[in-house]
Amino acid sequence: MRTPHLVRPIDLKSQNPLLFCRGEEEDGGRIGEVDHLAGERAAAQFDVDRMKVAWAGSRHAVDVADRMARLASDPVFRKDNRTMLPRTELFKDTLKKAAHAWKRIVELRLTEEEANLLRLYVDQPGYVDLHWGMFVPAIKGQGTEEQQKKWLPLAYKFQIIGCYAQTELGHGSNVQGLETTATFDPKTDEFVIHSPTLTSSKWWPGGLGRLPLTVVYARLITEGKDYGIHGFIVQLRSLEDHNPLPGVTLGDIGGKFGSGAYNSMDNGVLRFDHVRIPRDQMLMRLSQVQRYSKAVWISSWWHLRLRCSITRLSKADYFLCWLQLMRLDFSTLQEAHACTAGLKAVTTSVTSDAIEECRKLCGGHGYLNSSGLPELFAVYVPACTYDRRQCRIAFAGCEVSNERPSPSWLLENSLLVPQLTMGNIQYLMQCTCGVTTEVDVEMSVVLICLSMICPTAEDWLNPAASKEVFNELSPDLLEVAAAHIQMIIVTKFIEKLEQDIPGEGVKAQLRNLCNVYALHLLHKHLGDFLATGCITAKQGALANQQLGMLYALVRPNAVALVDAFNYTDHYLGSVLGRYDGDVYPALYEEAWKDPLNRTVVPDGYHDYLRPLLKQQLNLSSRL
Amino acid sequence: MRTPHLVRPIDLKSQNPLLFCRGEEEDGGRIGEVDHLAGERAAAQFDVDRMKVAWAGSRHAVDVADRMARLASDPVFRKDNRTMLPRTELFKDTLKKAAHAWKRIVELRLTEEEANLLRLYVDQPGYVDLHWGMFVPAIKGQGTEEQQKKWLPLAYKFQIIGCYAQTELGHGSNVQGLETTATFDPKTDEFVIHSPTLTSSKWWPGGLGRLPLTVVYARLITEGKDYGIHGFIVQLRSLEDHNPLPGVTLGDIGGKFGSGAYNSMDNGVLRFDHVRIPRDQMLMRLSQVQRYSKAVWISSWWHLRLRCSITRLSKADYFLCWLQLMRLDFSTLQEAHACTAGLKAVTTSVTSDAIEECRKLCGGHGYLNSSGLPELFAVYVPACTYDRRQCRIAFAGCEVSNERPSPSWLLENSLLVPQLTMGNIQYLMQCTCGVTTEVDVEMSVVLICLSMICPTAEDWLNPAASKEVFNELSPDLLEVAAAHIQMIIVTKFIEKLEQDIPGEGVKAQLRNLCNVYALHLLHKHLGDFLATGCITAKQGALANQQLGMLYALVRPNAVALVDAFNYTDHYLGSVLGRYDGDVYPALYEEAWKDPLNRTVVPDGYHDYLRPLLKQQLNLSSRL
């Protein structure tokens, strides 16, 4: 069961919040005394505790998560007032929470796993995300042994805080277009970091507005020659008084979508006016510059990009494990990069659509900040901004290096999925509407993927296809890419179901969810499948019927399935998502916290409302 | 041409902002000195000025809009800082703007048309919207002549300000479920307004938090009998000191989605504890209560609902004209209600999807408040919340009165569209893939609509169909409803194209847009059309080809088409939507306005960042 916010006696007689609240006096609705969802929970057909283990991956993972979620329920980490704080207060609140979290991590000697989970449950974007997620990995991945020895211990103890300055005002994820320069000066053995244009201003890096150090990505130039993009460790602010160092212009890029949400993060703007750093602050694991010679060798750019993509994919842990394995085989690097980018594209857009759908289904109340849904949406959607570009990088191939994936890429990839042999395909494509009551889900999956991939694969396989043809096909290719990713997702889901999953009813519920997911894809993309002739209209109709039946199977288990996600009320931060379902008293109570309600007569009444009502507006002569 | 924010010399050599900014020194990018889109404008193939007339409806409408947009560019109405204001400041700002707008309306003796447009361009949700849009129309529509004579002059001069208190905490648009009671007391000739439960609290009404008067919707009860929902004029606050009157609990319901956006509005919560009002404050045009007898007759609920729907549809003016005509024919009232609700559902969801799509296409910059897109999205999406329910009301029929539309409703409705005769249908359904280069758009339209309506119309036409069957079909019916509405939209568009539209190239551009709209529907819903066999896969492919060709025709005219919408930079409030396309310097300049940038060292550094960096966190003993 999900951990309730407070310990509450369960009132079994009241299972429907609407029925309960209607017609009862307010006294009957005291918060914390009822569990409107107890009936739903009693009806669940599986072992919720075992399902928690199945979601989390292990009993150990559940236990650690429980402990860290409890730690994150500390009042210092309160989330309920974030949308009401002015930006400067919200930022200060983020600094406070980061310091308190670090204090607890040190005090309790938390492991890295525990510390990462604590940050997850504190759930407020801030500089620590960039320090641990980008700065430290950049030094680990691109720094020499010597550089790691020098910088990592400082970073691990937070004696330095770093971020990751890659994107520029005129150049988002298009790394090849970056304009910032790092010109080597052999006379002083230094690099001169400079922003030659307005569009070369670093723009968007999280934590940049306020932190002392960063890894800056800039064009390495020695003896007039451009050696492409490399990373440099650059100090931005004084370690004594936190003021920007000479030649450094630093600021925040301004408010972002939503209230609360990502506004806790100081995404920054940064310009350099000929800032000098020692030569040994270039990250030199993959490329080196020696004082009296040229750069020795240039990094495998793909390797760096792969790392970035994987870091950003952190929410899709399950797939990550599989991708980590793939990384060991260097020959699949480009493919792994494409899949990673594609997985992120598909999973994030599915998630943000689902958040918005939930908001709409909650009616007007889902539009209130107290529902938690606006902030969840606003904090989540930037993920979808990134991945459109990533998807394009992965499949249009022209942005990174003007090269495109090999023509046989798609079919080769299909071989990753053991079920997909030509024999199977022949068999499946011969299926007729003989299927009358139920659509086998594995079959649907394969049909989905094949039918979406087939129509343009022919064009890909034509070795004479010019770059123009390739670009013309781009919108279709993006759809093909998405279909391929969906195939991976469903296939991996099925593979998981073939493993042992203990707990009464657990595997059955997961199988239902897998079927729902696969069949909803079929429903959503029916046009593509029918257009290719992979399935008949009748089969499509049968699949829809089956989907309806599956929804009916899942419905009685819905609340318990959500319980098994194991989120606390504190973490969810939603009066509508409360464990006890007692939403109306909570909505009502929450309203009074708004700053507008601090006074009975609003600020502005005497200046702007009363003169209007009393016909005492000071009218100027008519124009 | 769209009115630029400032007068700027046009620099023809720089048509691409990216090319311009890259590699030039910052000095080259001064704001206001270039028009990066001049080349785009020169390439347009139509008369932009005449297109403005076509969009607006008349030359007069363009002129009034221009004058009011200029008036709204007054610095008092600035929009650029709204997302940075704390809620109490934003609310005060709204009061200030409303007072200033009223001052200008009185000073300049603006007509009602002009005043409405001025409010549109001031573009900040506030109490005036409810006063003019709901309170005044309610009195006009439901008040007796006597009541109108008493209240309207006060309202017209703003001596009283009103709002519209219908929805309750537990009951959104489900008017039949409202719980607030208005019990008639014949002894004193008064109504006693009361909130019997928590869920009966009025919740969401705009302007309610802060205004003196409202029309309250409550169950009329006399002699123990419930006569259903009626409207009552109730004073909430003192006209002298603005404090709530005895028995009235008033507050704001809290922050909403986004920053700025709808947070300028004081959506309110209101509870009554036996508040007494004179009998003549019940709105009695449609029902009356006399002191010594029962209610005489009960209003046509449909009439009221129609009015509400039309009021809320105010953004879709074109359709509104058509609906106004339809209203004259009382026999089509239910149908008009259904169409109005459906039109709102479809147009608002298409619009909000388009806003979100635009945001994503602007990459990361679209996530910044300075792009204007987050606020536009947040202020627009509640429309989609309403209409899901409205769509459900219109087509599932069970919410309002447990009645459902007559089985033949859909086919009858089709008769509204003159082109749709059975002869046409037969002809169109015989079309084969003999079409090889171009898909006739009218044909596509009809195919779209027919093929989407046909699959379930059969079920509707079965008179034996039980209510259960009806409910089971609901999701399909919603899709059918949406298809029907799309049919109306495209048909009306085609009708418009059959009229005379002056101006070189204007009609040709509108025809392209109509074709794009119709064919994108075909593309989007291909699965439904193929499933019903209305078109073949090959025809679908041809339609897609045609769509691609149409995009290429529209592209060179895109900027000029947007110019013809005639929005000022002030009204758009977006650094990315600037008339001159000079986005990068504007983005950069806007960033420095954020409150976070007021200090170089952020508030919180000394408390929470420095102790961390200096390893001086005050650690407590380990737990």
Contacts between the chains, C-beta under 8 A, distances in Angstrom:
chain1	res1	chain2	res2	distance
A	18	B	170	6.4
A	18	B	199	7.8
A	21	B	170	5.8
A	21	B	197	6.5
A	21	B	198	5.9
A	21	B	199	4.4
A	22	B	170	6.3
A	22	B	179	7.0
A	22	B	197	6.4
A	22	B	199	5.7
A	23	B	179	7.8
A	23	B	196	7.7
A	23	B	197	6.1
A	24	B	197	6.2
A	24	B	198	7.9
A	25	B	196	7.8
A	25	B	197	6.7
A	26	B	197	7.0
A	26	B	198	4.6
A	29	B	198	5.3
A	83	B	255	5.0
A	84	B	87	6.9
A	84	B	255	6.0
A	86	B	86	4.5
A	86	B	595	6.7
A	87	B	84	6.8
A	87	B	594	6.8
A	87	B	595	5.2
A	87	B	596	5.7
A	88	B	595	5.1
A	88	B	596	5.9
A	88	B	598	7.6
A	88	B	602	7.6
A	88	B	603	5.7
A	91	B	596	5.9
A	91	B	602	6.2
A	91	B	603	7.6
A	91	B	604	6.6
A	92	B	602	7.4
A	92	B	603	5.3
A	92	B	604	3.6
A	92	B	607	7.8
A	92	B	608	7.4
A	95	B	602	7.6
A	95	B	604	4.1
A	95	B	605	7.4
A	95	B	607	7.5
A	95	B	608	3.9
A	95	B	609	5.6
A	96	B	604	6.8
A	96	B	607	7.2
A	96	B	608	5.0
A	98	B	608	7.1
A	98	B	612	7.6
A	99	B	607	8.0
A	99	B	608	4.2
A	99	B	609	7.3
A	99	B	611	6.9
A	99	B	612	5.2
A	99	B	617	6.5
A	102	B	612	6.0
A	102	B	617	6.8
A	103	B	617	4.9
A	103	B	618	7.8
A	103	B	619	6.3
A	106	B	617	7.1
A	106	B	619	6.1
A	107	B	619	5.4
A	107	B	620	6.1
A	107	B	621	8.0
A	107	B	622	5.4
A	107	B	623	6.9
A	108	B	622	6.5
A	108	B	623	6.0
A	109	B	622	7.1
A	157	B	615	6.8
A	158	B	612	5.4
A	158	B	613	6.6
A	158	B	615	7.8
A	159	B	613	6.4
A	159	B	615	6.7
A	160	B	613	7.5
A	161	B	609	7.9
A	161	B	612	8.0
A	161	B	613	6.8
A	167	B	364	7.3
A	169	B	584	5.7
A	169	B	587	6.6
A	169	B	588	6.4
A	170	B	18	6.3
A	170	B	21	5.8
A	170	B	22	6.4
A	170	B	584	6.0
A	172	B	363	5.1
A	172	B	364	5.7
A	179	B	22	7.0
A	179	B	23	7.8
A	196	B	23	7.7
A	196	B	25	7.8
A	197	B	21	6.5
A	197	B	22	6.5
A	197	B	23	6.2
A	197	B	24	6.3
A	197	B	25	6.7
A	197	B	26	6.9
A	198	B	21	5.9
A	198	B	26	4.6
A	198	B	29	5.3
A	198	B	584	5.9
A	198	B	585	6.3
A	198	B	588	6.2
A	199	B	18	7.7
A	199	B	21	4.4
A	199	B	22	5.8
A	199	B	584	5.5
A	201	B	588	6.6
A	203	B	587	7.9
A	204	B	364	5.5
A	209	B	596	6.7
A	209	B	602	7.8
A	210	B	602	5.3
A	210	B	605	7.7
A	210	B	609	7.7
A	212	B	613	7.5
A	239	B	613	6.9
A	241	B	601	7.1
A	242	B	601	4.7
A	242	B	605	5.3
A	242	B	609	7.3
A	242	B	610	7.2
A	243	B	600	6.0
A	243	B	601	6.4
A	244	B	600	6.8
A	251	B	591	5.9
A	251	B	592	6.0
A	251	B	594	7.9
A	251	B	597	4.9
A	252	B	591	6.8
A	252	B	594	5.3
A	252	B	596	4.2
A	252	B	597	5.5
A	253	B	368	6.5
A	253	B	587	8.0
A	253	B	591	4.6
A	253	B	594	7.6
A	254	B	368	5.9
A	254	B	369	6.3
A	254	B	370	5.5
A	254	B	590	6.1
A	254	B	591	4.7
A	254	B	593	6.9
A	254	B	594	4.3
A	255	B	83	5.0
A	255	B	84	6.0
A	255	B	259	6.1
A	255	B	368	7.4
A	255	B	369	4.1
A	255	B	370	7.8
A	255	B	594	6.1
A	256	B	367	5.5
A	256	B	368	5.9
A	256	B	369	6.2
A	256	B	374	7.1
A	257	B	258	7.3
A	257	B	359	8.0
A	257	B	367	5.1
A	257	B	368	8.0
A	257	B	369	7.2
A	257	B	374	3.7
A	257	B	377	7.7
A	257	B	378	7.9
A	258	B	257	7.3
A	258	B	258	6.0
A	258	B	259	6.7
A	258	B	374	6.8
A	258	B	378	7.5
A	259	B	255	6.1
A	259	B	258	6.6
A	259	B	259	4.5
A	259	B	263	7.5
A	262	B	367	7.8
A	263	B	259	7.6
A	266	B	596	6.4
A	266	B	602	7.6
A	269	B	588	7.1
A	269	B	591	5.5
A	359	B	381	7.9
A	359	B	385	7.9
A	360	B	384	6.2
A	360	B	385	5.8
A	360	B	388	6.0
A	361	B	388	8.0
A	363	B	172	5.1
A	363	B	385	5.9
A	363	B	388	7.9
A	363	B	389	6.8
A	364	B	167	7.3
A	364	B	172	5.6
A	364	B	204	5.5
A	364	B	382	7.0
A	364	B	385	5.7
A	364	B	386	7.8
A	366	B	385	7.0
A	367	B	256	5.5
A	367	B	257	5.2
A	367	B	262	7.8
A	367	B	381	7.2
A	367	B	382	5.2
A	367	B	385	6.0
A	368	B	253	6.6
A	368	B	254	5.9
A	368	B	255	7.4
A	368	B	256	5.9
A	368	B	257	8.0
A	369	B	254	6.3
A	369	B	255	4.1
A	369	B	256	6.2
A	369	B	257	7.1
A	370	B	254	5.5
A	370	B	255	7.8
A	374	B	256	7.1
A	374	B	257	3.7
A	374	B	258	6.8
A	374	B	378	7.5
A	377	B	257	7.7
A	378	B	257	7.9
A	378	B	258	7.5
A	378	B	374	7.5
A	381	B	359	7.9
A	381	B	367	7.2
A	382	B	364	7.0
A	382	B	367	5.2
A	384	B	360	6.2
A	385	B	359	7.9
A	385	B	360	5.8
A	385	B	363	5.9
A	385	B	364	5.7
A	385	B	366	7.0
A	385	B	367	6.1
A	386	B	364	7.8
A	388	B	360	6.0
A	388	B	363	7.9
A	389	B	363	6.8
A	525	B	527	7.2
A	526	B	527	3.3
A	526	B	528	7.7
A	526	B	530	7.7
A	526	B	531	6.5
A	527	B	525	7.3
A	527	B	526	3.3
A	527	B	527	3.2
A	527	B	528	7.5
A	527	B	529	7.7
A	527	B	530	5.9
A	527	B	540	7.5
A	528	B	526	7.7
A	528	B	527	7.5
A	529	B	527	7.7
A	530	B	526	7.8
A	530	B	527	6.0
A	530	B	530	4.1
A	530	B	531	6.3
A	530	B	537	7.0
A	531	B	526	6.6
A	531	B	530	6.3
A	531	B	537	4.5
A	531	B	540	6.0
A	531	B	541	7.3
A	532	B	537	7.8
A	533	B	537	7.2
A	537	B	530	7.0
A	537	B	531	4.6
A	537	B	532	7.8
A	537	B	533	7.1
A	540	B	527	7.6
A	540	B	531	6.0
A	541	B	531	7.3
A	584	B	169	5.6
A	584	B	170	6.0
A	584	B	198	5.8
A	584	B	199	5.5
A	585	B	198	6.3
A	587	B	169	6.6
A	587	B	203	7.9
A	587	B	253	8.0
A	588	B	169	6.4
A	588	B	198	6.2
A	588	B	201	6.6
A	588	B	269	7.1
A	590	B	254	6.1
A	591	B	251	5.9
A	591	B	252	6.8
A	591	B	253	4.5
A	591	B	254	4.7
A	591	B	269	5.5
A	592	B	251	6.0
A	593	B	254	6.9
A	594	B	87	6.8
A	594	B	251	7.9
A	594	B	252	5.3
A	594	B	253	7.6
A	594	B	254	4.3
A	594	B	255	6.1
A	595	B	86	6.8
A	595	B	87	5.2
A	595	B	88	5.1
A	596	B	87	5.7
A	596	B	88	5.9
A	596	B	91	5.9
A	596	B	209	6.7
A	596	B	252	4.2
A	596	B	266	6.5
A	597	B	251	4.9
A	597	B	252	5.5
A	598	B	88	7.6
A	600	B	243	6.0
A	600	B	244	6.8
A	601	B	241	7.1
A	601	B	242	4.7
A	601	B	243	6.4
A	602	B	88	7.6
A	602	B	91	6.2
A	602	B	92	7.4
A	602	B	95	7.6
A	602	B	209	7.8
A	602	B	210	5.3
A	602	B	266	7.6
A	603	B	88	5.6
A	603	B	91	7.6
A	603	B	92	5.3
A	604	B	91	6.7
A	604	B	92	3.6
A	604	B	95	4.1
A	604	B	96	6.7
A	605	B	95	7.4
A	605	B	210	7.7
A	605	B	242	5.3
A	607	B	92	7.8
A	607	B	95	7.5
A	607	B	96	7.2
A	607	B	99	8.0
A	608	B	92	7.4
A	608	B	95	3.9
A	608	B	96	5.0
A	608	B	98	7.1
A	608	B	99	4.2
A	609	B	95	5.6
A	609	B	99	7.3
A	609	B	161	7.9
A	609	B	210	7.7
A	609	B	242	7.3
A	610	B	242	7.2
A	611	B	99	6.9
A	612	B	98	7.6
A	612	B	99	5.2
A	612	B	102	6.1
A	612	B	158	5.5
A	612	B	161	8.0
A	613	B	158	6.7
A	613	B	159	6.4
A	613	B	160	7.5
A	613	B	161	6.8
A	613	B	212	7.5
A	613	B	239	6.9
A	615	B	157	6.9
A	615	B	158	7.8
A	615	B	159	6.7
A	617	B	99	6.5
A	617	B	102	6.8
A	617	B	103	4.9
A	617	B	106	7.1
A	618	B	103	7.7
A	619	B	103	6.2
A	619	B	106	6.1
A	619	B	107	5.4
A	620	B	103	8.0
A	620	B	107	6.1
A	621	B	107	8.0
A	622	B	107	5.4
A	622	B	108	6.5
A	622	B	109	7.2
A	623	B	107	6.9
A	623	B	108	6.1
